[in-house]
Amino acid sequence: MSKVRFNRRPMPLIAEYRPIYKIFQILSILEYSSRGGKSSLIRLHLINWVLKTESRKEELATLAADANIPFKVWGVDPILNVALQFSVAQKLITQKSDAYSITFEGKKLLKLAKEQDIELRDSSYLGRLGKRITEKMVEEIVNKWN
């Protein structure tokens, strides 16, 4: 009988799939684009999905001014859920039922990153988007899914 052997080799991983990148993305969404530093899981997935392409970012920014979300469905990214679990474990965010909130420690980490000029490239977009994507807008779309 022959044996099969596996050797682990280092494999490059694009930044978007690294948990630390997603953690900073979540913190940025909560700080710059969420009312009261709080957001639902489905809203976090919407904004995460939008941040993946420039065309989605511009479309959302343009139509958000009219209180309209142009997307009827969006993707759910499993790495976002992993990053949320890590963030809760590190006390950077808290979770109450379906809502996630940034903590003082999370704000402190974002501030430190900003002071050291290691902010995410999406932070300026999130600041420009502001708090125009409301939970109500997202709920209206989600209710149509049923």
C-alpha positions in Angstrom: 0.0 0.0 0.0 1.4 3.4 -0.9 1.2 6.5 1.3 0.2 9.9 0.3 2.1 12.8 1.8 1.1 16.4 1.9 3.6 19.2 2.4 2.4 22.6 3.5 3.8 25.4 1.4 3.4 29.1 1.9 0.7 30.5 -0.4 0.1 34.1 -1.1 -3.3 35.4 -0.1 -4.7 38.6 -1.5 -5.3 41.3 1.1 -9.0 41.2 0.7 -9.1 37.7 2.2 -6.9 38.4 5.1 -8.8 38.6 8.4 -6.9 41.7 9.6 -7.8 43.6 6.4 -11.5 42.7 6.9 -11.3 43.7 10.6 -10.1 47.1 9.6 -12.8 47.3 6.9 -15.5 46.4 9.4 -14.2 49.0 11.9 -14.1 51.6 9.1 -17.7 50.8 8.0 -18.9 51.1 11.6 -17.0 54.3 12.3 -17.5 56.2 9.1 -20.7 54.9 7.5 -22.9 53.7 10.4 -25.2 55.7 12.6 -24.1 55.4 16.2 -21.3 53.1 15.1 -23.8 50.3 14.8 -24.8 48.1 11.8 -26.8 44.9 11.0 -25.0 41.9 9.6 -26.8 42.2 6.2 -25.9 45.9 5.9 -22.2 45.0 6.6 -22.4 42.4 3.9 -23.9 45.0 1.5 -21.2 47.5 2.1 -18.5 44.9 2.0 -19.8 43.7 -1.4 -20.0 47.2 -2.7 -16.3 47.9 -1.7 -15.1 45.1 -4.0 -15.5 47.1 -7.3 -15.2 50.7 -8.3 -18.4 50.6 -10.4 -20.5 49.4 -7.4 -19.0 52.1 -5.2 -19.8 54.9 -7.6 -23.3 53.6 -8.3 -24.1 53.3 -4.6 -22.6 56.7 -3.8 -24.6 58.4 -6.6 -27.9 56.8 -5.8 -27.6 56.9 -2.0 -28.0 60.7 -2.3 -31.6 59.9 -3.4 -32.1 57.4 -0.6 -32.1 54.6 -3.0 -30.0 51.4 -3.0 -29.5 50.3 -6.6 -28.9 46.7 -5.8 -31.6 44.2 -5.3 -29.3 41.4 -4.2 -25.7 41.2 -3.1 -23.1 38.7 -2.1 -22.4 37.3 1.3 -18.7 37.0 2.0 -17.7 34.2 4.5 -14.4 35.9 5.4 -16.5 38.9 6.7 -18.2 36.5 9.2 -14.8 35.2 10.3 -13.5 38.7 10.7 -16.6 39.6 12.7 -15.9 36.7 15.1 -12.3 37.7 15.5 -13.3 41.3 16.1 -15.8 40.3 18.8 -13.2 38.0 20.4 -10.7 40.9 20.5 -13.4 43.3 21.9 -13.0 45.6 18.9 -16.8 45.3 18.3 -19.7 44.0 20.3 -22.7 42.0 19.0 -26.2 42.3 20.2 -28.5 39.9 18.3 -28.1 41.1 14.7 -26.4 44.4 15.3 -22.6 45.0 15.6 -21.2 48.1 17.3 -17.7 49.5 17.4 -16.2 49.6 20.9 -13.8 52.1 22.4 -10.9 49.7 21.7 -12.0 49.5 18.1 -12.1 53.3 17.8 -8.7 53.5 19.4 -7.2 51.0 16.9 -8.6 53.0 14.0 -7.2 56.2 15.4 -3.8 54.6 15.9 -3.8 53.3 12.3 -4.8 56.8 11.0 -2.0 58.4 13.0 0.5 56.0 11.5 -0.9 56.5 7.9 -2.0 52.9 7.5 -5.7 53.6 6.9 -7.5 51.5 4.3 -8.0 52.9 0.9 -11.7 52.5 1.4 -11.9 54.8 4.4 -12.1 57.9 2.3 -14.9 56.4 0.2 -16.8 55.4 3.4 -16.4 58.9 4.8 -17.8 60.3 1.5 -20.7 57.8 1.6 -21.4 58.8 5.1 -24.4 57.5 6.9 -26.8 57.6 4.0 -27.3 53.9 3.7 -29.7 53.3 6.5 -30.9 50.1 8.1 -34.4 50.9 6.8 -33.3 51.1 3.2 -31.6 47.7 3.6 -34.6 46.2 5.3 -36.9 47.2 2.5 -34.8 45.3 0.0 -34.4 42.3 2.3 -38.2 42.1 2.9 -38.7 41.7 -0.9 -36.5 38.6 -0.9 -39.3 36.6 0.9 
